[in-house]
């Protein structure tokens, strides 16, 4: 995750970002690219076909990925990715943003590997035996510590040793974590001054929820025209979704400002943080890193993030959490709802529209979420990325013995 690199940089370290999928001429790069396409396909199909989702995708992502058998096959697969690390000194600390790069690093003989687990629902898929495992919540800590339900049905597993797991807090990018209190105070100030509510809707990595976003745009159109809502839509690197949503906006009578260059998006995000904005702003960039990071930039100048309960569940911004894409995402929404910085999972479009109406036309929920974010920031809950880097450096310096 880029948040670990940002945290390391903010701490005076020099991070190196190693994207295994970018090594397209290697076996490892081709494997990851192929599996990523399969996962994206499954995500899209799950949103189009309820029977596929209920009978296959939900059970696979919530229970199939949970089993240690799945992790055992991944260990063998990830040994084919080890060659990517061959020119890196084995004493360089490695923070793996997924079980696969962590397993690949271990297979390559890297000595100091921290496995940064993204999900709040414990899955065998995310394990990397031999690494220190970092988790974002106490419930995930307990789930991974006990390996609950990861073996045969009813089996009680031998727990992961305490020295091999850390509860670090939420993984959040440096500029968002460091400004969480100030940004929340600005949101509360906008509420008190009755300024237009700023809604940010990013399209997920698989582009699976475009139809829900289209419905929300249609519902918000009258409020945008009345200048009661400002709408940011980030279609990321999904050109088809970008074209489709532009058509939806036009049909709803909305004239969107479109941004397809990184400099344009970054410039708007900076302006929106300082100035009054209005209307609809639509973002697209074919570069996946630039497109995804556009969402991070826009978050600071937004009042509400509308997204599925993925990694965004852990971010310090009021959230409307859409239907999950895969059973493993359910516990991200539970985490956010219980901490009080986001809604419960809105499992249908109708519930999402109800929540959207409450968040836009009433002040109580957004105010409560902002106040909770301020409390959680003071408690250190959003400092997980910094803590992961500290674990990696302490491991390298010999302060952690295993």
Secondary structure, DSSP 4 states (H G I P E B T S, - for coil): -HHHHHHHHHTT-------GGG-TTSHHHHHHHHHHHHHHHHHHHHHH-HHHIIIIIHHHHHTGGGSHHHHHHHHHHHGGGGGGGTTS-TTS-EEESSHHHHHHHHHTT-S-EEEE---SS--GGG--TTSEEEESSHHHHHHHHHTTTSSSTTPPPPPPPGGGEEE------HHHHHTHHHHHHHHHHHHHTTPPEEEEEEPPTT-TTHHHHHHHHHHHHHHHHTTSEEEEEE-TT-HHHHHHHHHHHHHTT--EEEE-SHHHHHHHHHHHHHS---SEEEE--SSHHHHHHHHHHHHTT-SEEEEESSGGGGSSS-EEEE--SSGGGHHHHHHHHHHTSBPPP--SHHHHHHHHHHHHH-SHHHHHHHHHHHHHHHTTTT-HHHHHHHHHHHHHTT-S--
